[in-house]
Amino acid sequence: MPGDWELDAGLLEAWRGGDDRAGERLFNRHADAVARFFENKLPEGVDDLIQSTFLRMIEGRERIREGVAFRAFVLGIARNVLREHLRGLIRDRQVNPHVDSMATLLPGPSTIAGDRQEQRLLLEALRRLSIDDQVILELFYWEGLKGVEIAAVMDIPASTARSRLERAREQLGKTMAAIAASPDLLRSTLEGLDGWAARLRGRLGPLLDRPLS
């Protein structure tokens, strides 16, 4: 059985050769990841942004660099689509993803409903981080991307991606400590962070039946 990277590479080669079914398979393999990317950041318009991401994927399929995981390539496009969308929404000032958070740009609770206090604390803390830190952590916890793949999405060196991931994890802990309703809730969330993140992942991105258009 080929690994994920090899399967994506084979589908991409077939798609470039004119096999539209291979392109549909690539969409189906990565649609949920693109949906997860947008769903904890925006209260509405997610479907349009997903479509914009995949239209750009179609337009840019010949530019995918050898050795870059296809999911990282698609999520890199999603990141650019998000930044452009936020610039269109926030017209009164410059949006800085290194500083601004989704909570400050678009106030309000997450549109994703966690069924446990720990999940709700994690979701809210993520939205209070800088956009870049939120993206990096969601790539790590929800998509299982490693440093090199995160670097491809963020368009930064791998060593920088690893240091930013560590910094973002530290900031997440500080943010949860600041907003947790009790020390017990904070401890429970931190001790089971990987598990809470995995459970939230299962609630996001049910898009496999959406067509590629």
GUBA-322007 format. One record per residue: residue number from 0; residue in one letter; x, y, z of N, C-alpha, C in turn. Coordinates in steps of 0.1 Angstrom, whole numbers, plus 2048, in hexadecimal, padded with zeros to 3 digits. Atoms other than C-alpha are relative to their C-alpha. Example, Ala and Ser with C-alpha at 12.3 -4.5 7.8 and 13.67 -1.06 7.14 Angstrom:
2
pos, code, nx, ny, nz, cax, cay, caz, cx, cy, cz
0, a, 809, 7F4, 800, 87B, 7D3, 84E, 809, 80C, 800 .
1, s, 7F7, 7F5, 800, 889, 7F5, 847, 7F8, 80B, 808 .
//
This chain:
213
pos, code, nx, ny, nz, cax, cay, caz, cx, cy, cz
0, m, 808, 7F4, 800, 800, 800, 800, 809, 80C, 800 .
1, p, 7F8, 7F4, 800, 80E, 822, 7F7, 7FC, 809, 80B .
2, g, 803, 7F7, 7F5, 811, 83C, 812, 7F8, 80C, 7FA .
3, d, 808, 7F5, 805, 7FC, 85C, 811, 807, 808, 7F6 .
4, w, 7F9, 7F7, 809, 817, 870, 800, 801, 7FA, 7F2 .
5, e, 7FF, 807, 80D, 81C, 856, 7E5, 7F3, 7FF, 7F9 .
6, l, 80E, 801, 806, 7F6, 852, 7DF, 7FD, 80E, 7FB .
7, d, 803, 7F2, 805, 7F2, 878, 7DC, 808, 803, 7F4 .
8, a, 7F7, 7FD, 80B, 810, 87A, 7C5, 7FB, 7F9, 7F3 .
9, g, 805, 808, 80C, 801, 85F, 7AE, 7F3, 806, 7FB .
10, l, 80C, 7F9, 804, 7DF, 870, 7AE, 803, 80D, 7F9 .
11, l, 7FD, 7F3, 806, 7EE, 891, 7A6, 806, 7FE, 7F2 .
12, e, 7FB, 803, 80D, 802, 883, 789, 7F5, 7FC, 7F6 .
13, a, 80B, 804, 809, 7E3, 873, 77B, 7F7, 80B, 7FD .
14, w, 809, 7F4, 802, 7CF, 893, 780, 806, 809, 7F5 .
15, r, 7F9, 7F7, 80A, 7E9, 8A7, 76D, 800, 7FA, 7F2 .
16, g, 801, 807, 80D, 7E7, 88D, 752, 7F2, 800, 7FA .
17, g, 80E, 7FF, 806, 7C2, 894, 74D, 7F6, 7F7, 807 .
18, d, 809, 809, 7F9, 7B2, 87B, 765, 7F8, 808, 80B .
19, d, 807, 7F8, 7F6, 797, 890, 776, 7FB, 7F8, 80C .
20, r, 804, 808, 7F5, 78C, 873, 78C, 80C, 800, 80B .
21, a, 7F5, 7FF, 7F6, 7AF, 875, 79C, 7FF, 80D, 807 .
22, g, 801, 7F3, 7F9, 7A9, 89A, 7A3, 7F5, 7FF, 80A .
23, e, 80B, 802, 7F6, 788, 891, 7B4, 804, 7F8, 80C .
24, r, 7FB, 808, 7F5, 799, 877, 7C9, 809, 809, 809 .
25, l, 7F7, 7F7, 7F8, 7B3, 891, 7D4, 7F7, 80A, 808 .
26, f, 809, 7F7, 7F8, 796, 8A9, 7DE, 7FA, 7F8, 80B .
27, n, 806, 808, 7F6, 785, 88D, 7F1, 80A, 7FD, 80C .
28, r, 7F6, 804, 7F5, 7A5, 884, 804, 803, 80C, 809 .
29, h, 7FB, 7F4, 7F9, 7AB, 8A8, 80F, 7F5, 80A, 803 .
30, a, 80B, 7F6, 7FE, 789, 8BA, 810, 7FE, 802, 80F .
31, d, 803, 7FE, 7F2, 784, 8B3, 835, 80B, 808, 807 .
32, a, 7F6, 7F8, 7FA, 7A6, 8C2, 83E, 7FE, 80F, 7FD .
33, v, 802, 7F2, 804, 79E, 8E2, 82B, 7F4, 805, 808 .
34, a, 80B, 7FB, 7F8, 77C, 8E4, 83D, 804, 802, 80E .
35, r, 7FB, 7FE, 7F2, 78D, 8DF, 85F, 808, 80D, 801 .
36, f, 7F7, 7F4, 7FF, 7A5, 8FB, 856, 7F7, 80D, 802 .
37, f, 808, 7F4, 7FF, 788, 914, 852, 7F6, 800, 80B .
38, e, 80C, 801, 7F8, 76E, 908, 86A, 801, 806, 80E .
39, n, 7FF, 7FA, 7F3, 77C, 914, 88B, 805, 80E, 800 .
40, k, 7FC, 7F2, 802, 785, 936, 87D, 7F5, 809, 7FC .
41, l, 80A, 7F7, 807, 767, 943, 86A, 7F2, 7FB, 804 .
42, p, 80E, 804, 7FD, 742, 944, 874, 7F7, 7FD, 7F4 .
43, e, 808, 802, 80C, 736, 943, 850, 809, 801, 7F3 .
44, g, 7F9, 7FF, 80C, 741, 940, 82C, 80A, 7F6, 7FE .
45, v, 7F6, 80A, 801, 755, 921, 831, 800, 7F8, 7F3 .
46, d, 802, 807, 80C, 747, 90F, 813, 807, 807, 7F4 .
47, d, 7FA, 7F8, 80B, 751, 92B, 7FC, 80F, 800, 800 .
48, l, 7F1, 800, 7FE, 775, 92C, 80A, 805, 7F2, 7FC .
49, i, 7FB, 80D, 804, 778, 906, 805, 800, 7FF, 7F1 .
50, q, 801, 801, 80E, 76D, 909, 7E1, 80B, 809, 7FA .
51, s, 7F5, 7F8, 805, 786, 926, 7DC, 80D, 7F9, 801 .
52, t, 7F4, 807, 7FE, 7A1, 911, 7EA, 803, 7F5, 7F5 .
53, f, 7FE, 80B, 809, 79B, 8F4, 7D3, 800, 805, 7F1 .
54, l, 7FE, 7FA, 80E, 797, 90A, 7B4, 80E, 804, 7FE .
55, r, 7F2, 7FC, 801, 7B9, 918, 7BB, 809, 7F4, 800 .
56, m, 7F8, 80C, 801, 7C6, 8F5, 7C0, 800, 7FB, 7F2 .
57, i, 801, 804, 80E, 7B9, 8EC, 79E, 809, 809, 7F7 .
58, e, 7F8, 7F7, 808, 7C9, 90B, 78F, 80F, 7FE, 802 .
59, g, 7F2, 800, 7FC, 7EA, 905, 7A1, 806, 7F2, 800 .
60, r, 7FC, 80E, 7FE, 7ED, 8DF, 79E, 80E, 7FE, 7F9 .
61, e, 7F3, 802, 806, 80B, 8E2, 786, 80C, 806, 808 .
62, r, 7F5, 7FA, 7F9, 81E, 8F7, 79F, 804, 7F9, 80D .
63, i, 7FC, 807, 7F4, 81F, 8DE, 7BB, 80E, 7FA, 800 .
64, r, 7F2, 804, 800, 843, 8D8, 7C4, 802, 7F2, 804 .
65, e, 7FD, 80E, 7FD, 851, 8B5, 7C5, 805, 7FF, 80E .
66, g, 7FC, 802, 7F2, 855, 8A9, 7E9, 7F7, 807, 80A .
67, v, 809, 7F9, 7F7, 839, 8C0, 7F7, 7F3, 7F7, 801 .
68, a, 80C, 808, 7FE, 81C, 8AC, 806, 7F4, 807, 7FA .
69, f, 80B, 7FA, 807, 7FC, 8B2, 7F3, 7F7, 808, 80A .
70, r, 808, 7F9, 7F6, 7E9, 8BA, 813, 806, 80D, 805 .
71, a, 7F9, 7F3, 7FC, 803, 8D4, 81D, 7FE, 80A, 7F5 .
72, f, 802, 7F6, 80B, 800, 8E4, 7FA, 7F2, 806, 801 .
73, v, 80D, 7FB, 800, 7DA, 8E6, 7FD, 7FD, 809, 80C .
74, l, 802, 7F8, 7F4, 7DA, 8F3, 820, 808, 80D, 7FF .
75, g, 7F9, 7F4, 802, 7F4, 90D, 816, 7F7, 809, 7F7 .
76, i, 80A, 7F8, 808, 7DA, 919, 7FC, 7F5, 805, 809 .
77, a, 80B, 7FC, 7F7, 7BF, 919, 817, 805, 80C, 809 .
78, r, 7FB, 7F5, 7F7, 7D5, 92F, 82D, 800, 80D, 7F8 .
79, n, 800, 7F4, 808, 7D9, 948, 811, 7F2, 805, 7FD .
80, v, 80E, 7FC, 802, 7B3, 948, 80A, 7FB, 806, 80C .
81, l, 804, 7FA, 7F3, 7AD, 94E, 82F, 805, 80E, 802 .
82, r, 7FA, 7F2, 7FE, 7C4, 96C, 830, 7FA, 80A, 7F7 .
83, e, 806, 7F7, 80A, 7B5, 97B, 811, 7F1, 803, 805 .
84, h, 80E, 7FE, 7FC, 792, 976, 81F, 7FF, 809, 80C .
85, l, 800, 7F8, 7F4, 79B, 986, 840, 803, 80F, 7FC .
86, r, 7FD, 7F3, 805, 7AA, 9A4, 82E, 7F3, 807, 7FA .
87, g, 80D, 7FB, 805, 788, 9A8, 81C, 7F6, 803, 80A .
88, l, 80A, 7FD, 7F5, 774, 9A6, 83C, 804, 80B, 809 .
89, i, 7FB, 7F6, 7F7, 78A, 9BC, 851, 807, 80C, 7F8 .
90, r, 7FC, 7F5, 809, 78D, 9DC, 83C, 806, 80C, 807 .
91, d, 7FC, 7F4, 7F9, 795, 9F5, 857, 80E, 800, 805 .
92, r, 7F2, 801, 7FC, 7B8, 9E9, 85E, 807, 7F4, 7FA .
93, q, 7F8, 80C, 806, 7D4, 9D1, 853, 7FE, 7F4, 80A .
94, v, 800, 80D, 7F8, 7D0, 9AD, 85F, 80E, 7FA, 800 .
95, n, 7F3, 806, 7FE, 7EF, 99F, 86E, 7FF, 7F2, 806 .
96, p, 802, 80D, 7FA, 7ED, 979, 872, 80A, 7FC, 80A .
97, h, 7F6, 803, 7F5, 80C, 979, 888, 7FC, 805, 80D .
98, v, 804, 7FA, 7F4, 7FA, 98E, 8A1, 7F1, 7FF, 803 .
99, d, 80F, 800, 7FF, 7D4, 98F, 89B, 7FB, 7F2, 802 .
100, s, 806, 80D, 7FE, 7BE, 973, 8A7, 7F2, 800, 7FA .
101, m, 80E, 801, 805, 79C, 967, 89A, 7F7, 806, 80A .
102, a, 809, 7FA, 7F6, 78D, 971, 8BB, 7FF, 80F, 800 .
103, t, 800, 7F1, 801, 797, 995, 8B6, 7FA, 805, 7F3 .
104, l, 805, 7FC, 80D, 78F, 997, 891, 7F1, 7FD, 7FE .
105, l, 80E, 804, 801, 76E, 984, 893, 7FB, 7FB, 80D .
106, p, 804, 804, 7F2, 762, 985, 8B7, 7F4, 7F6, 800 .
107, g, 80A, 80A, 7FF, 74C, 969, 8C3, 805, 7F3, 803 .
108, p, 7FB, 80E, 7FD, 74E, 945, 8CE, 803, 7F8, 7F3 .
109, s, 7FE, 809, 80C, 75A, 92A, 8B7, 7F3, 7FA, 7FB .
110, t, 80C, 806, 805, 740, 91D, 8A0, 7FF, 7F1, 801 .
111, i, 7FF, 80E, 7FE, 74B, 8FA, 8A8, 7FC, 7FD, 80E .
112, a, 805, 803, 7F3, 739, 8EB, 8C6, 808, 7F4, 806 .
113, g, 7FA, 80B, 7F9, 74F, 8D6, 8DD, 7F6, 7FA, 80A .
114, d, 80A, 806, 7F7, 73B, 8BD, 8F2, 806, 7FF, 80E .
115, r, 7F9, 800, 7F3, 754, 8C0, 90F, 806, 80D, 803 .
116, q, 7FA, 7F4, 7FC, 761, 8DD, 923, 80E, 801, 7FB .
117, e, 7F2, 800, 805, 784, 8D4, 919, 801, 803, 7F2 .
118, q, 801, 7FD, 80E, 77B, 8D5, 8F5, 7FD, 80F, 7FD .
119, r, 804, 7F2, 802, 76B, 8F7, 8F8, 80B, 809, 804 .
120, l, 7F4, 7F8, 7FC, 789, 905, 90B, 80A, 800, 7F5 .
121, l, 7F6, 801, 80A, 7A0, 8F8, 8F0, 7FC, 809, 7F4 .
122, l, 805, 7F9, 80B, 78B, 907, 8D4, 801, 80F, 802 .
123, e, 800, 7F2, 7FD, 788, 929, 8E5, 80F, 805, 801 .
124, a, 7F1, 7FC, 7FF, 7AE, 92A, 8ED, 806, 801, 7F2 .
125, l, 7FA, 800, 80D, 7B7, 922, 8C9, 7FC, 80D, 7F9 .
126, r, 805, 7F4, 806, 7A1, 93F, 8BD, 807, 80D, 805 .
127, r, 7FA, 7F4, 7F9, 7B3, 957, 8D5, 80F, 801, 7FD .
128, l, 7F2, 7FF, 805, 7D6, 94F, 8C7, 801, 808, 7F4 .
129, s, 7FE, 7FA, 80D, 7E5, 961, 8AA, 7FB, 7F6, 7F5 .
130, i, 805, 808, 80B, 7D7, 954, 889, 80B, 7F6, 7FC .
131, d, 7F5, 809, 804, 7F9, 945, 880, 802, 7F5, 80A .
132, d, 7FE, 80A, 7F5, 7FC, 933, 8A2, 7F4, 7F6, 7FF .
133, q, 80B, 808, 800, 7D9, 926, 89F, 801, 7F6, 7F4 .
134, v, 7FE, 808, 80B, 7E0, 919, 87C, 80A, 7F5, 802 .
135, i, 7F5, 80A, 7FE, 800, 908, 886, 7FC, 7F5, 80A .
136, l, 805, 80A, 7F6, 7F0, 8F6, 8A4, 7F6, 7F7, 7FA .
137, e, 80B, 809, 806, 7D2, 8EA, 890, 806, 7F7, 7F5 .
138, l, 7F8, 809, 809, 7EA, 8DD, 875, 806, 7F4, 807 .
139, f, 7F9, 80A, 7F8, 7FC, 8CA, 890, 7F6, 7F6, 806 .
140, y, 809, 809, 7F8, 7DF, 8BD, 8A5, 7F6, 7FA, 7F7 .
141, w, 80B, 806, 808, 7C4, 8B8, 88B, 804, 7F9, 7F3 .
142, e, 7FC, 806, 80D, 7D7, 8B0, 86B, 80C, 7F7, 802 .
143, g, 7F5, 808, 7FE, 7F5, 89F, 87B, 80C, 803, 7F8 .
144, l, 7F4, 7FC, 809, 80E, 8B3, 866, 80C, 802, 809 .
145, k, 7F3, 7FE, 7F9, 833, 8B3, 870, 806, 80D, 7FC .
146, g, 7FA, 7F3, 801, 84B, 8D0, 870, 802, 803, 7F1 .
147, v, 7FE, 7FD, 80E, 854, 8CD, 84B, 7F3, 803, 7F8 .
148, e, 80D, 7FD, 806, 830, 8CC, 840, 7FA, 80D, 805 .
149, i, 805, 7F4, 7FB, 826, 8E8, 857, 807, 80C, 7F9 .
150, a, 7F7, 7F6, 806, 843, 8FC, 848, 7FA, 803, 7F2 .
151, a, 805, 7FE, 80E, 834, 8F6, 825, 7F3, 808, 800 .
152, v, 80D, 7F8, 7FF, 812, 903, 82F, 803, 80E, 803 .
153, m, 7FD, 7F3, 7FB, 820, 921, 841, 80A, 808, 7F7 .
154, d, 7F5, 7FA, 809, 83B, 928, 826, 80B, 806, 809 .
155, i, 7F4, 7FC, 7F8, 857, 929, 840, 809, 7F4, 801 .
156, p, 7F7, 80B, 7FF, 876, 914, 846, 7FB, 7F6, 80B .
157, a, 805, 80B, 7F6, 871, 8F3, 859, 805, 803, 80E .
158, s, 7FC, 7FC, 7F3, 886, 8FF, 876, 7F8, 80A, 807 .
159, t, 809, 7F5, 7FB, 871, 91E, 87A, 7F2, 7FA, 804 .
160, a, 80D, 807, 7FD, 851, 908, 878, 800, 7F9, 80D .
161, r, 7FF, 808, 7F3, 85D, 8F2, 895, 801, 80A, 80C .
162, s, 7FF, 7F7, 7F5, 866, 910, 8AB, 7F3, 807, 802 .
163, r, 80D, 7F9, 7FF, 845, 921, 8A3, 7F6, 7F6, 806 .
164, l, 80A, 80A, 7FA, 832, 901, 8AC, 802, 7FF, 80F .
165, e, 7FE, 801, 7F1, 843, 8FF, 8CE, 7FB, 80D, 807 .
166, r, 804, 7F3, 7FA, 83C, 924, 8D4, 7F1, 800, 801 .
167, a, 80E, 7FF, 801, 818, 920, 8C9, 7FA, 7F6, 80B .
168, r, 805, 809, 7F6, 813, 902, 8E1, 801, 807, 80E .
169, e, 7FE, 7F9, 7F3, 821, 917, 8FE, 7F5, 80B, 801 .
170, q, 809, 7F6, 7FF, 80A, 933, 8F5, 7F2, 7FB, 802 .
171, l, 80D, 806, 7FE, 7EC, 91C, 8F3, 7FE, 7FD, 80F .
172, g, 801, 803, 7F1, 7F3, 910, 917, 7FD, 80D, 808 .
173, k, 802, 7F4, 7F9, 7F5, 934, 923, 7F2, 806, 7FE .
174, t, 80E, 7FB, 803, 7D5, 93E, 912, 7F5, 7F8, 807 .
175, m, 80A, 809, 7F9, 7C2, 920, 920, 800, 803, 80F .
176, a, 7FF, 7FC, 7F2, 7CF, 929, 942, 7F9, 80D, 804 .
177, a, 806, 7F3, 7FD, 7C2, 94C, 93F, 7F1, 800, 7FF .
178, i, 80E, 800, 802, 79F, 942, 935, 7F9, 7F4, 806 .
179, a, 806, 80D, 7FB, 799, 920, 945, 7F7, 804, 80C .
180, a, 809, 7FD, 7F5, 77C, 920, 95D, 805, 7FB, 80E .
181, s, 7FB, 806, 7F4, 78F, 90C, 977, 80E, 7FA, 7FE .
182, p, 7F3, 808, 801, 7B2, 8FD, 97E, 7FE, 7F2, 7FB .
183, d, 803, 80E, 803, 7A2, 8DB, 97B, 7FE, 7FE, 7F1 .
184, l, 803, 800, 80E, 795, 8E2, 958, 80D, 802, 7F8 .
185, l, 7F3, 7FE, 807, 7B7, 8F0, 94D, 808, 7F4, 800 .
186, r, 7F8, 80B, 7FF, 7C9, 8D2, 95A, 7FB, 7F4, 7F7 .
187, s, 806, 80B, 808, 7B1, 8B9, 94A, 802, 803, 7F1 .
188, t, 7FE, 7FD, 80F, 7B4, 8CB, 928, 80E, 7FE, 7FC .
189, l, 7F2, 801, 803, 7DA, 8CD, 929, 804, 7F2, 800 .
190, e, 7FB, 80E, 7FF, 7DF, 8A9, 934, 7FA, 7F8, 7F5 .
191, g, 806, 808, 80B, 7C8, 89C, 919, 7FF, 807, 7F3 .
192, l, 801, 7F7, 80C, 7CF, 8B6, 8FE, 7FF, 7F8, 7F3 .
193, d, 800, 807, 80D, 7D7, 89D, 8E2, 7F2, 7F9, 7FE .
194, g, 80D, 807, 801, 7B7, 88A, 8E9, 7F4, 809, 7FE .
195, w, 80A, 7F6, 802, 7A1, 8A9, 8EB, 801, 805, 7F2 .
196, a, 7FF, 7FB, 80E, 7AF, 8B5, 8CA, 7FC, 7F6, 7F6 .
197, a, 804, 80B, 809, 7AA, 893, 8BA, 7F0, 7FF, 7FF .
198, r, 80F, 801, 800, 785, 893, 8C5, 7FA, 80B, 7F8 .
199, l, 806, 7F4, 808, 77F, 8B6, 8B7, 802, 7FE, 7F1 .
200, r, 7FE, 802, 80F, 78F, 8AC, 896, 7F5, 7F7, 7FA .
201, g, 80B, 809, 805, 774, 891, 893, 7F3, 807, 7FE .
202, r, 80D, 7F8, 801, 759, 8AC, 895, 801, 80A, 7F5 .
203, l, 7FD, 7F6, 80A, 768, 8C1, 879, 801, 7FA, 7F2 .
204, g, 7FD, 803, 80E, 768, 8C0, 853, 7F9, 7F4, 7FA .
205, p, 807, 80B, 807, 74D, 8A6, 848, 7FC, 804, 7F2 .
206, l, 803, 7FB, 80E, 750, 8AF, 823, 802, 7F6, 7F5 .
207, l, 7FC, 809, 80B, 757, 88F, 811, 7F6, 7FE, 7F5 .
208, d, 80A, 801, 80A, 737, 890, 7FE, 7FF, 80C, 7F7 .
209, r, 801, 7F4, 808, 73D, 8B2, 7EF, 807, 7FE, 7F3 .
210, p, 7F9, 802, 80D, 745, 8B3, 7CA, 80B, 80A, 7FE .
211, l, 7F6, 7F6, 804, 763, 8C3, 7BB, 7FB, 808, 7F4 .
212, s, 806, 7F8, 80A, 758, 8E0, 7A6, 809, 80C, 7FD .
//
